[in-house]
Amino acid sequence: MSTVVEPGSEEKVALSALEQGTVEPPLTTDGADDGELERELTQMEADADRLQKEGVISTDDADMKRAEVAKTRKLFRDLPAAERIAIIKRRREIGRQLLDRQLSGAAVVTARVRLNHTRLKPLFEQWWPYINRMSINMQRFGRSTFGENDKEVVNSALEKLLAGIESYVDEQLRVAEGFRQQKEAELRANKEFVFEPTIPMPAMDIEVEAYSRFSMRVLSAIMKFDRAMDHFDFMVWNGIRDQSDVDDEAVNFLKRFNPLGIRGYMTHLKLMTTVRGN
């Protein structure tokens, strides 16, 4: 960690960089395919309709939310592929910058992040730094940004997405560990040679400061899936599974994670408008 700044000033720097890199923040939406973004935007529209029917938000607020979704959808669809790639690259660069800055007065838990597999590094860089910063800004500015009721709705949506990821990752790791142990025992019982691959140079090995229990849970889910991929490596080396099967598992995890990344990032941008106004 390199720079200590007052609460708020660092967020202004990050938002300025975002605006320079994307022209307009809503353009920076997803790092996956169009289908994932469309599903998330559709869910946000449905949330606005439901909240209006339940009387939680006014008709004007609901119309504003639907207009924001429509604007994001149009901007993303009209964006050339090269610009989409540049936006994702820029978001990763700014994410790395956020990791190197500190907030004075913030209570943090330091964690070592070691990711063995290259597929997970872009996922971490383009989503986790923003989710981490969002989580503390939600505590500080969530009520003034969204209102009390809407804040709880946003928090509930984020919690639901994370809980689903945690459940999926727990199952993947449990199955991978069990299957590896079973097959390894069979190989050794048959006197076959057993390869035990290692990764001496991980894709990422850094220390980060987590601002909340929520962001620490997100981090834990990513690292836990990385451990599952260690077992996948063993299976490929020993002819138990094909590499294409492992690639499919990685893609499936990315697709499950991206909706949380999109929602967390867009919430971060919304909170930043409040931070910059203070």
Protein Blocks (a to p, Z undefined) as FASTA:
>chain_A
ZZdcdehjlmmmmmmmmmmmnopaklmmbfcdfklmmmmmmmmmmmmmmmmmnomacfkl
mmmmmmmmmmmmmmmmmpcfklmmmmmmmmmmmmmmmmmpccehiacdddddddfblklm
mmmmmmmmmmmmmmmmmmmmmmmmnommlmmmmmmmmmmmmmmmmmmmmmmmmmmmmmmm
mmmmmmmmnopacdddddfbafbdcddddfbfklmmmmmmmmmmmmmmmmmmmmmmnoma
cfklmmmmmmmmmmmmmmmmmmmmmmmmmmmmmmmmZZ
